[in-house]
Structure formats: structure tokens, C-alpha cells
Amino acid sequence: MPEFHHRFGGSNAARVIQCPGYLYASRNLPPKGSSEHAERGTRLHDIQEKLRTEQLLPAEINIAEMFPTVDVVEFESITQATYDRVDILLDTYDIEIMVIEPFVTGAAPDTGGSIDLLGYNDTHVVMLDYKFGHIPVYAEHNAQGLFYFMCL
């Protein structure tokens, strides 16, 4: 998962679209700290990235070894379910060409971000951004997804 973040990226697209002055008003704020929930999501994201990058199945990785302090049973369950759902999506659209974590940039300075998985064929483009929180995020009218497609 990339460590670099643009000031205007996919993760804050909805906020900036709703309040364009946010970028100016927040320019001197210190970077936002992390939380246990963000760390959990990052770990789950890292597992999916490893699976897709190294072409592994969930059973072929040792989550306890990767992250000794997590609830291994929970992580294994989430990992398998996410992997299966992504496979269904890729199979539905016959996606065989994938790029993991491509970094995209917008036309304006300091604008861009990384897409978790970008897949395509002659007729379809599939863009995935993993969400592991407890608040539902929908693909329809999603500012983050629209932002990334705008940057492609």
C-alpha cells in the first residue's frame, strides 16, 4: 500500500467536492493520525494486495505470521470472503489483465491516488477499492471511484 498521498485524492474526493474550500482551509493542518480501525483496514488491504500480486490463494498465506497481533480467525474469514467476491467480479466481466495498486494522477497539481486493483479487457474496465469498515460504501455515485476514473 503506497505511503505517499496527494492533498486531493480519492479518499477525500467527496469532502472536497462538497466543500472546495476545504483544500485551502486545511492546508496548514497537521497530517491526520491513524486509528486502530484504519490499521485493521490497512492490514486486510495488504493481505489482498499480497494475494493478487503473488498470485496466491488465501490458504497459501500465514496471517498469524504476517500480523501476529490480529484476530486470525476473523482475518482469515474476511480474507477468504473478499478474495472470493473479487474473483466473482473478475469472472463476471472476463477480466484477465490486472494492475495492482496503479498510481494515477489528475491534471491539477498534487492530485491523484492509487487504485487497489484495476482490471480490464476489450469491453470492460473494473476498478476496485477495498473497504473493510462497518459503514457501507456503495459503488453508485461514489466520489472516490469517479475521481479515480477521471484520473485514468
C-alpha positions in Angstrom: 0.0 0.0 0.0 1.5 3.3 -1.0 2.8 5.7 1.7 2.5 8.8 -0.5 -0.8 10.7 -0.5 -1.7 13.7 -2.6 -3.6 16.6 -0.9 -6.6 15.9 -3.3 -7.1 12.2 -3.8 -9.8 9.6 -3.9 -10.1 9.3 -0.2 -11.1 12.9 0.3 -12.9 13.5 -3.0 -16.3 13.6 -1.5 -15.3 16.2 1.1 -13.6 18.4 -1.5 -16.4 18.1 -4.0 -18.9 19.1 -1.3 -16.7 21.9 0.0 -14.0 23.0 -2.5 -12.6 25.5 0.1 -11.5 22.6 2.3 -8.2 22.2 0.4 -7.3 25.9 1.2 -8.7 25.9 4.7 -6.9 22.7 5.6 -3.5 23.4 4.1 -1.8 24.1 7.4 -3.4 21.3 9.4 -1.1 18.5 10.6 -1.4 15.1 8.9 -4.3 13.1 10.3 -3.2 10.3 12.6 -4.2 6.7 12.3 -6.7 4.7 14.3 -7.0 1.0 15.2 -9.8 0.7 12.6 -7.6 2.3 9.9 -4.7 0.0 10.9 -7.1 -3.0 10.6 -8.2 -2.0 7.2 -4.6 -1.4 6.1 -3.6 -5.0 7.2 -6.6 -6.5 5.4 -5.8 -4.5 2.3 -2.1 -5.6 2.5 -3.3 -9.2 2.5 -5.4 -8.8 -0.6 -2.5 -7.0 -2.3 -0.1 -9.8 -1.5 -2.6 -12.5 -2.7 -3.2 -10.8 -6.1 0.4 -9.6 -6.6 2.0 -13.0 -5.8 -1.0 -15.0 -7.3 -1.7 -16.9 -4.1 -4.8 -18.4 -2.7 -5.9 -17.3 0.8 -5.0 -20.8 2.2 -1.4 -20.3 1.0 -0.5 -17.4 3.3 0.0 -17.4 7.1 -1.9 -14.4 8.5 -0.6 -15.1 12.1 3.0 -14.8 10.8 2.2 -11.6 8.8 0.3 -9.9 11.6 0.8 -11.7 15.0 -1.5 -9.4 17.0 -4.7 -9.7 14.9 -7.7 -12.0 15.4 -6.5 -14.7 12.9 -9.9 -16.4 12.6 -11.6 -13.1 11.8 -8.9 -12.1 9.3 -9.0 -15.5 7.6 -12.7 -15.3 7.2 -12.6 -11.7 5.8 -9.7 -12.6 3.6 -11.4 -15.6 2.0 -14.7 -13.7 1.6 -13.1 -10.7 -0.1 -10.9 -12.9 -2.3 -14.0 -14.9 -3.4 -16.1 -11.8 -4.2 -13.3 -10.2 -6.2 -12.9 -13.4 -8.2 -16.6 -13.5 -8.9 -16.5 -9.9 -10.1 -13.4 -10.5 -12.3 -15.0 -13.7 -13.7 -18.3 -11.9 -14.4 -16.6 -9.4 -16.7 -14.0 -11.9 -18.0 -11.1 -9.8 -16.6 -7.7 -11.3 -17.1 -5.5 -8.3 -17.2 -5.0 -6.7 -13.8 -2.8 -4.0 -12.4 -2.4 -4.0 -8.6 -2.1 -0.5 -7.0 -1.6 1.6 -10.1 -0.9 5.2 -9.1 -3.0 7.7 -11.1 -2.6 11.5 -11.3 -5.1 14.2 -12.2 -4.5 17.3 -14.3 -4.2 19.6 -11.3 -1.1 19.7 -9.1 -1.0 17.4 -6.1 -4.0 15.4 -7.4 -4.1 11.6 -7.6 -4.0 8.4 -5.7 -3.7 4.6 -6.0 -6.4 2.2 -7.1 -6.4 -1.1 -5.3 -7.0 -3.2 -8.4 -7.6 -2.1 -11.9 -8.7 -4.8 -14.4 -9.7 -4.5 -18.0 -10.4 -6.3 -21.3 -11.6 -5.1 -24.7 -15.0 -4.1 -23.4 -14.8 -3.5 -19.7 -12.8 -1.7 -17.0 -13.2 -2.8 -13.4 -11.8 -0.6 -10.6 -11.7 -1.9 -7.0 -11.0 -0.1 -3.8 -11.2 -2.4 -0.8 -13.5 -1.3 2.1 -13.2 -3.2 5.4 -15.1 -0.8 7.7 -18.5 -1.2 9.2 -20.1 1.6 7.2 -21.4 0.5 3.9 -19.8 2.2 0.8 -21.7 1.9 -2.5 -20.2 2.0 -6.0 -23.0 4.1 -7.4 -22.4 7.8 -7.2 -19.2 7.1 -5.4 -16.9 10.2 -5.4 -13.7 8.2 -4.9 -14.4 5.8 -7.8 -15.4 8.7 -10.1 -12.3 10.6 -9.1 -10.1 7.6 -10.0 -11.8 7.1 -13.3 -11.3 10.8 -14.1 -7.6 10.3 -13.4 -7.2 7.3 -15.8 
